[in-house]
């Protein structure tokens, strides 16, 4: 099975660039998510963290 895949990939011109592009996409995504985490509003994070514990909110618990 891997021989078929290897032979097919060998026939594609420029196939060696695909792993590099994949790594760059992952790295850029990781940096963006890291930036968003470190610059997020701390009050919003605290509110979301405590949301499951709040019983005085109007949730539909009677389902």
TIVO-2410 file (N, C-alpha, C; in nm, 3 decimals):
# residues 63
REC num residu      c1      c2      c3 atome chaine
REC   1      X   0.082  -0.120   0.000     N      A
REC   1      X   0.000   0.000   0.000    CA      A
REC   1      X   0.087   0.126   0.000     C      A
REC   2      X   0.191   0.126   0.082     N      A
REC   2      X   0.277   0.244   0.089    CA      A
REC   2      X   0.358   0.263  -0.039     C      A
REC   3      X   0.385   0.153  -0.111     N      A
REC   3      X   0.457   0.167  -0.237    CA      A
REC   3      X   0.374   0.244  -0.338     C      A
REC   4      X   0.244   0.218  -0.339     N      A
REC   4      X   0.155   0.288  -0.431    CA      A
REC   4      X   0.154   0.437  -0.398     C      A
REC   5      X   0.144   0.468  -0.269     N      A
REC   5      X   0.142   0.608  -0.227    CA      A
REC   5      X   0.275   0.674  -0.259     C      A
REC   6      X   0.385   0.606  -0.231     N      A
REC   6      X   0.517   0.662  -0.257    CA      A
REC   6      X   0.538   0.687  -0.406     C      A
REC   7      X   0.497   0.592  -0.489     N      A
REC   7      X   0.513   0.609  -0.634    CA      A
REC   7      X   0.427   0.724  -0.685     C      A
REC   8      X   0.307   0.736  -0.631     N      A
REC   8      X   0.218   0.845  -0.673    CA      A
REC   8      X   0.276   0.979  -0.633     C      A
REC   9      X   0.327   0.988  -0.510     N      A
REC   9      X   0.383   1.114  -0.463    CA      A
REC   9      X   0.510   1.152  -0.538     C      A
REC  10      X   0.587   1.052  -0.582     N      A
REC  10      X   0.709   1.081  -0.658    CA      A
REC  10      X   0.678   1.144  -0.793     C      A
REC  11      X   0.561   1.119  -0.845     N      A
REC  11      X   0.524   1.172  -0.976    CA      A
REC  11      X   0.474   1.316  -0.968     C      A
REC  12      X   0.443   1.365  -0.849     N      A
REC  12      X   0.392   1.501  -0.833    CA      A
REC  12      X   0.511   1.597  -0.825     C      A
REC  13      X   0.510   1.695  -0.912     N      A
REC  13      X   0.618   1.794  -0.912    CA      A
REC  13      X   0.602   1.888  -0.793     C      A
REC  14      X   0.710   1.910  -0.720     N      A
REC  14      X   0.707   2.003  -0.607    CA      A
REC  14      X   0.643   1.947  -0.482     C      A
REC  15      X   0.634   1.815  -0.470     N      A
REC  15      X   0.567   1.755  -0.355    CA      A
REC  15      X   0.646   1.777  -0.226     C      A
REC  16      X   0.774   1.803  -0.235     N      A
REC  16      X   0.856   1.819  -0.115    CA      A
REC  16      X   0.825   1.948  -0.039     C      A
REC  17      X   0.751   2.040  -0.100     N      A
REC  17      X   0.716   2.165  -0.035    CA      A
REC  17      X   0.596   2.149   0.058     C      A
REC  18      X   0.514   2.046   0.039     N      A
REC  18      X   0.393   2.028   0.119    CA      A
REC  18      X   0.420   2.012   0.269     C      A
REC  19      X   0.518   1.932   0.312     N      A
REC  19      X   0.544   1.925   0.457    CA      A
REC  19      X   0.591   2.057   0.516     C      A
REC  20      X   0.666   2.134   0.438     N      A
REC  20      X   0.713   2.264   0.487    CA      A
REC  20      X   0.595   2.359   0.503     C      A
REC  21      X   0.505   2.359   0.407     N      A
REC  21      X   0.386   2.444   0.415    CA      A
REC  21      X   0.300   2.403   0.533     C      A
REC  22      X   0.284   2.273   0.554     N      A
REC  22      X   0.205   2.224   0.667    CA      A
REC  22      X   0.264   2.269   0.800     C      A
REC  23      X   0.395   2.259   0.813     N      A
REC  23      X   0.462   2.302   0.936    CA      A
REC  23      X   0.444   2.453   0.957     C      A
REC  24      X   0.456   2.531   0.851     N      A
REC  24      X   0.437   2.675   0.863    CA      A
REC  24      X   0.295   2.711   0.903     C      A
REC  25      X   0.197   2.644   0.845     N      A
REC  25      X   0.057   2.670   0.881    CA      A
REC  25      X   0.034   2.637   1.028     C      A
REC  26      X   0.086   2.523   1.074     N      A
REC  26      X   0.071   2.485   1.215    CA      A
REC  26      X   0.138   2.587   1.305     C      A
REC  27      X   0.259   2.629   1.272     N      A
REC  27      X   0.334   2.722   1.355    CA      A
REC  27      X   0.264   2.858   1.363     C      A
REC  28      X   0.215   2.908   1.251     N      A
REC  28      X   0.143   3.036   1.250    CA      A
REC  28      X   0.014   3.025   1.330     C      A
REC  29      X  -0.059   2.916   1.314     N      A
REC  29      X  -0.182   2.895   1.392    CA      A
REC  29      X  -0.150   2.890   1.541     C      A
REC  30      X  -0.044   2.818   1.579     N      A
REC  30      X  -0.003   2.808   1.719    CA      A
REC  30      X   0.032   2.945   1.775     C      A
REC  31      X   0.103   3.027   1.699     N      A
REC  31      X   0.138   3.161   1.745    CA      A
REC  31      X   0.015   3.250   1.762     C      A
REC  32      X  -0.080   3.240   1.669     N      A
REC  32      X  -0.202   3.321   1.678    CA      A
REC  32      X  -0.283   3.282   1.800     C      A
REC  33      X  -0.300   3.152   1.822     N      A
REC  33      X  -0.376   3.106   1.939    CA      A
REC  33      X  -0.304   3.145   2.068     C      A
REC  34      X  -0.173   3.132   2.071     N      A
REC  34      X  -0.097   3.174   2.189    CA      A
REC  34      X  -0.112   3.322   2.217     C      A
REC  35      X  -0.108   3.403   2.112     N      A
REC  35      X  -0.128   3.548   2.129    CA      A
REC  35      X  -0.268   3.578   2.182     C      A
REC  36      X  -0.369   3.509   2.130     N      A
REC  36      X  -0.506   3.532   2.175    CA      A
REC  36      X  -0.523   3.492   2.322     C      A
REC  37      X  -0.458   3.385   2.363     N      A
REC  37      X  -0.469   3.340   2.502    CA      A
REC  37      X  -0.404   3.441   2.597     C      A
REC  38      X  -0.286   3.489   2.563     N      A
REC  38      X  -0.216   3.580   2.653    CA      A
REC  38      X  -0.271   3.722   2.652     C      A
REC  39      X  -0.345   3.759   2.549     N      A
REC  39      X  -0.402   3.894   2.545    CA      A
REC  39      X  -0.552   3.895   2.574     C      A
REC  40      X  -0.608   3.783   2.613     N      A
REC  40      X  -0.752   3.775   2.640    CA      A
REC  40      X  -0.786   3.855   2.765     C      A
REC  41      X  -0.908   3.905   2.769     N      A
REC  41      X  -0.957   3.980   2.883    CA      A
REC  41      X  -0.973   3.887   3.002     C      A
REC  42      X  -0.907   3.920   3.111     N      A
REC  42      X  -0.908   3.832   3.230    CA      A
REC  42      X  -1.048   3.824   3.292     C      A
REC  43      X  -1.125   3.931   3.286     N      A
REC  43      X  -1.262   3.928   3.341    CA      A
REC  43      X  -1.350   3.832   3.261     C      A
REC  44      X  -1.334   3.831   3.131     N      A
REC  44      X  -1.412   3.739   3.046    CA      A
REC  44      X  -1.375   3.594   3.077     C      A
REC  45      X  -1.246   3.568   3.094     N      A
REC  45      X  -1.202   3.432   3.125    CA      A
REC  45      X  -1.257   3.389   3.261     C      A
REC  46      X  -1.254   3.478   3.358     N      A
REC  46      X  -1.307   3.446   3.492    CA      A
REC  46      X  -1.458   3.420   3.486     C      A
REC  47      X  -1.530   3.499   3.406     N      A
REC  47      X  -1.674   3.479   3.390    CA      A
REC  47      X  -1.705   3.345   3.325     C      A
REC  48      X  -1.632   3.309   3.222     N      A
REC  48      X  -1.653   3.180   3.156    CA      A
REC  48      X  -1.615   3.063   3.247     C      A
REC  49      X  -1.511   3.083   3.329     N      A
REC  49      X  -1.468   2.978   3.420    CA      A
REC  49      X  -1.574   2.950   3.526     C      A
REC  50      X  -1.642   3.054   3.573     N      A
REC  50      X  -1.741   3.039   3.679    CA      A
REC  50      X  -1.880   3.011   3.627     C      A
REC  51      X  -1.900   3.014   3.498     N      A
REC  51      X  -2.033   2.997   3.442    CA      A
REC  51      X  -2.100   2.865   3.482     C      A
REC  52      X  -2.033   2.751   3.482     N      A
REC  52      X  -2.102   2.627   3.522    CA      A
REC  52      X  -2.139   2.625   3.670     C      A
REC  53      X  -2.076   2.707   3.751     N      A
REC  53      X  -2.103   2.707   3.895    CA      A
REC  53      X  -2.214   2.802   3.934     C      A
REC  54      X  -2.251   2.894   3.847     N      A
REC  54      X  -2.355   2.992   3.877    CA      A
REC  54      X  -2.492   2.927   3.870     C      A
REC  55      X  -2.562   2.927   3.983     N      A
REC  55      X  -2.696   2.869   3.988    CA      A
REC  55      X  -2.805   2.976   3.982     C      A
REC  56      X  -2.769   3.102   3.999     N      A
REC  56      X  -2.869   3.208   4.001    CA      A
REC  56      X  -2.902   3.262   3.863     C      A
REC  57      X  -2.843   3.210   3.761     N      A
REC  57      X  -2.874   3.253   3.625    CA      A
REC  57      X  -3.000   3.182   3.576     C      A
REC  58      X  -3.062   3.237   3.472     N      A
REC  58      X  -3.183   3.178   3.415    CA      A
REC  58      X  -3.146   3.073   3.312     C      A
REC  59      X  -3.119   2.954   3.360     N      A
REC  59      X  -3.093   2.843   3.270    CA      A
REC  59      X  -3.217   2.754   3.268     C      A
REC  60      X  -3.230   2.677   3.164     N      A
REC  60      X  -3.345   2.588   3.151    CA      A
REC  60      X  -3.310   2.453   3.214     C      A
REC  61      X  -3.316   2.448   3.347     N      A
REC  61      X  -3.285   2.323   3.417    CA      A
REC  61      X  -3.405   2.230   3.425     C      A
REC  62      X  -3.523   2.278   3.388     N      A
REC  62      X  -3.644   2.197   3.404    CA      A
REC  62      X  -3.673   2.109   3.283     C      A
REC  63      X  -3.578   2.084   3.199     N      A
REC  63      X  -3.601   2.001   3.080    CA      A
REC  63      X  -3.614   1.860   3.117     C      A
***
